[in-house]
Amino acid sequence: KKFSFATSAASPVPGAPADAIGGPVVEPADAGAAVTAFLQAEVDGRPEVAWTLLDARGHQRWPTAPAWLAAQPDLAAPTSFHVTEPTVTPAAGAHSGDVDLHVDVNRRPSLDPFRGLVAAHSAELWRARDENGRWRVAAAPVESHPDLPADGTASDAVKAWVGRLSACDQAGAATLQLEASLLGPADVAAMPCRLKTDWTVGAPVGIDRGGDVQPLLAAYGQGAGSWARLVPVTGAGRNFWAEVAPLGDAWMVVGVAVGG
């Protein structure tokens, strides 16, 4: 079932430590209600309400409402969500009162060096715990599996990009790139315009399959290994890799690497 209602929780006193407020006006009746209220507060743009529902570990990290509010730019808020039935967590080391809920979460997609990939859609596991008879929520999901566009469409994206570069249409190619400036050697990205030849685009592979991807990892972290793809481009005895990243439902070119 879908949850789209707003929670009615008290806003904390700005600057008050976590133990100086009484928490929500209406205490969540169970784990599902707690996770729903927490995420709905984020959807509604009321992070101060979500803060009242953080578990003890969350309040240790963000002991005041202003501290939690200051962290929001680094925490991608959901735009909508769908909660399924809770299951008692089988995770090793979990407390007996912990309950996990499977949640399908939608967010505004983005990719940057600070937050890394924020997928448009993710299947996540959120944890609620019974703390002295009150249900509270962990600040972040214990698991998150992004729903990426199909790998096959990465080749189509690179084919369109190479076609525009071959026509020396730099402005057109830039619309298929995440940024105007690409990661990797500039002379590699310039080859399609410089060499008047036909280019063949192959099937995408993981970034562990070849090429110097250190600039990519330096820009977006080791997590790029789970979502970035390399697409081989070949023509006139030359070859290179196009590095692509998912943005929403599409693949965007983020860089190039020698080889292919």
Solvent accessible surface area in square Angstrom, and as a share of the most:
residue,aa,sasa,rsa
1,K,159,0.67
2,K,164,0.69
3,F,38,0.16
4,S,99,0.64
5,F,114,0.47
6,A,67,0.52
7,T,22,0.13
8,S,74,0.48
9,A,10,0.08
10,A,38,0.30
11,S,67,0.43
12,P,12,0.07
13,V,97,0.56
14,P,113,0.71
15,G,42,0.40
16,A,14,0.11
17,P,66,0.41
18,A,24,0.19
19,D,132,0.68
20,A,65,0.50
21,I,37,0.19
22,G,66,0.64
23,G,13,0.12
24,P,9,0.06
25,V,113,0.65
26,V,99,0.57
27,E,70,0.31
28,P,17,0.11
29,A,93,0.72
30,D,72,0.37
31,A,5,0.04
32,G,16,0.15
33,A,38,0.30
34,A,0,0.00
35,V,0,0.00
36,T,1,0.00
37,A,10,0.07
38,F,4,0.02
39,L,1,0.01
40,Q,8,0.04
41,A,1,0.01
42,E,18,0.08
43,V,45,0.26
44,D,62,0.32
45,G,57,0.55
46,R,85,0.31
47,P,25,0.16
48,E,42,0.19
49,V,0,0.00
50,A,0,0.00
51,W,0,0.00
52,T,3,0.02
53,L,1,0.00
54,L,2,0.01
55,D,3,0.01
56,A,53,0.41
57,R,157,0.57
58,G,4,0.04
59,H,30,0.13
60,Q,145,0.65
61,R,178,0.65
62,W,24,0.08
63,P,64,0.40
64,T,35,0.20
65,A,4,0.03
66,P,58,0.36
67,A,36,0.28
68,W,3,0.01
69,L,75,0.37
70,A,79,0.61
71,A,20,0.16
72,Q,33,0.15
73,P,97,0.61
74,D,95,0.49
75,L,57,0.28
76,A,26,0.21
77,A,42,0.33
78,P,9,0.06
79,T,51,0.30
80,S,47,0.31
81,F,13,0.05
82,H,54,0.24
83,V,5,0.03
84,T,58,0.33
85,E,124,0.56
86,P,59,0.37
87,T,68,0.39
88,V,114,0.65
89,T,14,0.08
90,P,126,0.80
91,A,45,0.35
92,A,108,0.84
93,G,82,0.78
94,A,32,0.25
95,H,113,0.50
96,S,121,0.78
97,G,25,0.24
98,D,1,0.01
99,V,23,0.13
100,D,2,0.01
101,L,0,0.00
102,H,91,0.41
103,V,1,0.01
104,D,75,0.39
105,V,2,0.01
106,N,54,0.28
107,R,33,0.12
108,R,183,0.67
109,P,55,0.34
110,S,28,0.18
111,L,16,0.08
112,D,37,0.19
113,P,89,0.56
114,F,183,0.76
115,R,89,0.32
116,G,13,0.12
117,L,35,0.18
118,V,13,0.07
119,A,13,0.10
120,A,13,0.10
121,H,71,0.32
122,S,11,0.07
123,A,49,0.38
124,E,5,0.02
125,L,22,0.11
126,W,9,0.03
127,R,30,0.11
128,A,0,0.00
129,R,24,0.09
130,D,65,0.34
131,E,37,0.16
132,N,156,0.80
133,G,66,0.63
134,R,105,0.38
135,W,46,0.16
136,R,8,0.03
137,V,0,0.00
138,A,15,0.12
139,A,24,0.19
140,A,55,0.43
141,P,36,0.22
142,V,64,0.37
143,E,84,0.38
144,S,56,0.36
145,H,110,0.49
146,P,58,0.36
147,D,89,0.46
148,L,45,0.22
149,P,19,0.12
150,A,68,0.53
151,D,61,0.32
152,G,49,0.47
153,T,64,0.37
154,A,0,0.00
155,S,17,0.11
156,D,87,0.45
157,A,20,0.15
158,V,0,0.00
159,K,119,0.50
160,A,46,0.36
161,W,0,0.00
162,V,6,0.03
163,G,40,0.39
164,R,93,0.34
165,L,6,0.03
166,S,36,0.23
167,A,76,0.59
168,C,55,0.33
169,D,60,0.31
170,Q,101,0.45
171,A,79,0.61
172,G,12,0.11
173,A,1,0.00
174,A,39,0.30
175,T,90,0.52
176,L,41,0.20
177,Q,18,0.08
178,L,34,0.17
179,E,104,0.46
180,A,91,0.70
181,S,92,0.59
182,L,39,0.19
183,L,47,0.23
184,G,31,0.30
185,P,54,0.34
186,A,87,0.67
187,D,92,0.48
188,V,12,0.07
189,A,21,0.16
190,A,42,0.33
191,M,16,0.07
192,P,1,0.00
193,C,31,0.19
194,R,127,0.46
195,L,42,0.21
196,K,154,0.65
197,T,43,0.25
198,D,131,0.68
199,W,34,0.12
200,T,93,0.54
201,V,23,0.13
202,G,26,0.25
203,A,71,0.55
204,P,23,0.15
205,V,30,0.17
206,G,27,0.26
207,I,15,0.08
208,D,126,0.65
209,R,161,0.59
210,G,26,0.25
211,G,38,0.36
212,D,87,0.45
213,V,16,0.09
214,Q,114,0.50
215,P,50,0.31
216,L,0,0.00
217,L,24,0.12
218,A,91,0.71
219,A,24,0.19
220,Y,29,0.11
221,G,32,0.31
222,Q,144,0.64
223,G,44,0.42
224,A,0,0.00
225,G,41,0.39
226,S,83,0.53
227,W,14,0.05
228,A,0,0.00
229,R,40,0.15
230,L,0,0.00
231,V,0,0.00
232,P,26,0.17
233,V,0,0.00
234,T,63,0.36
235,G,6,0.06
236,A,69,0.54
237,G,74,0.71
238,R,110,0.40
239,N,65,0.33
240,F,0,0.00
241,W,27,0.09
242,A,0,0.00
243,E,2,0.01
244,V,0,0.00
245,A,1,0.01
246,P,3,0.02
247,L,56,0.28
248,G,15,0.14
249,D,115,0.60
250,A,50,0.39
251,W,8,0.03
252,M,32,0.14
253,V,0,0.00
254,V,6,0.04
255,G,0,0.00
256,V,2,0.01
257,A,1,0.01
258,V,96,0.55
259,G,23,0.22
260,G,44,0.42
